[in-house]
Amino acid sequence: MSALPARHRRTVFLSFFLAAALCGCATARPELAHVRALAAGTDGLTAFSELSQRHVDSYQRTRPYLSPSEDARERLLDVQRRAAQADVARLAQAVRLYLQALGRLADADAYDVQTELAGAGAAIRAWPGSGIDDRHVNAYTLLLQQLARLGGAASQQAQLAQVLHDGDTPLQTLLAALDGLLALYDKSGDNERDMVLGLLDVEIAYADAPRQRLLAVLAKNMQQNKTEEYRLYGLRHTLARRQLAALGREHARLAAALTTTEARWTDR
């Protein structure tokens, strides 16, 4: 190639550069699939939102079972729960939006600039008599180099590594907050269970007159249904906490793994 004139060497170089850039953009990157899977793993957040709303609605469920003194206390708690709910929902929504953004950032086509590079066409050469000189050829080459740097595995890897690294600490903090809230909901659910089932126990015990037999049967049926309902919601609290914990562990793992990989690429 050294025997070629300088402007022809630049033309050949740019042709190779464009071909390499196009191939680099098309290279499959399996680590992106792990980030996309993380972003799609929102079952714990969905469960949290549902369990949070159930917690807020606790007073409406328990109201028929409350004594006057209990009603006054629960009504005050209801006001407090509803006042805090908007901010509780924003905590979960912030995590959800962060994961959605991660998913878009890890999309296989997010950093694909093949269309733009292909649209640039073939390399150009200098035509001094027609107004295109070596400065213009150099500028053309440099501009397409900048375009290629916007795309490809290295750029996407670096961006993902930075976002995961910087986002890990606040994400873990928010997940810890959601976990604490789920623990609170679980305890509140246990208290509600004890109150409701305790009242049914008392009412059933006193419904022993013949004319109250049907009432006792209905109360026992309700007691069985309520017992199962509270058992299942207790399990849902446990499962949601495990899902959020798994989400936090996977995010931390990817943050460490991609940061290490990105550092290796940077050293090349």
Secondary structure by P-SEA (a helix, b strand, c coil): cccccaaaaaaaaaaaaaaaaaaaaacccaaaaaaaaaaacaaaaaaaaaaaaaaaaccccccccccaaaaaaaaaaaaaaaaaaaaaaaaaaaaaaaaaaaaaaaccccccaaaaaaaaccbbbbcccccccaaaaaaaaaaaaaaaaaccaaaaaaaaaaaaaaaaaaaaaaaaaaaaaaaaaaaaaaaaaaaaaaaaaaaaaacccccaaaaaaaaaaaaaaaaaaaaaaaaaaaaaaaaaaaaaaaaaaaaaaaaaaaaaaaac
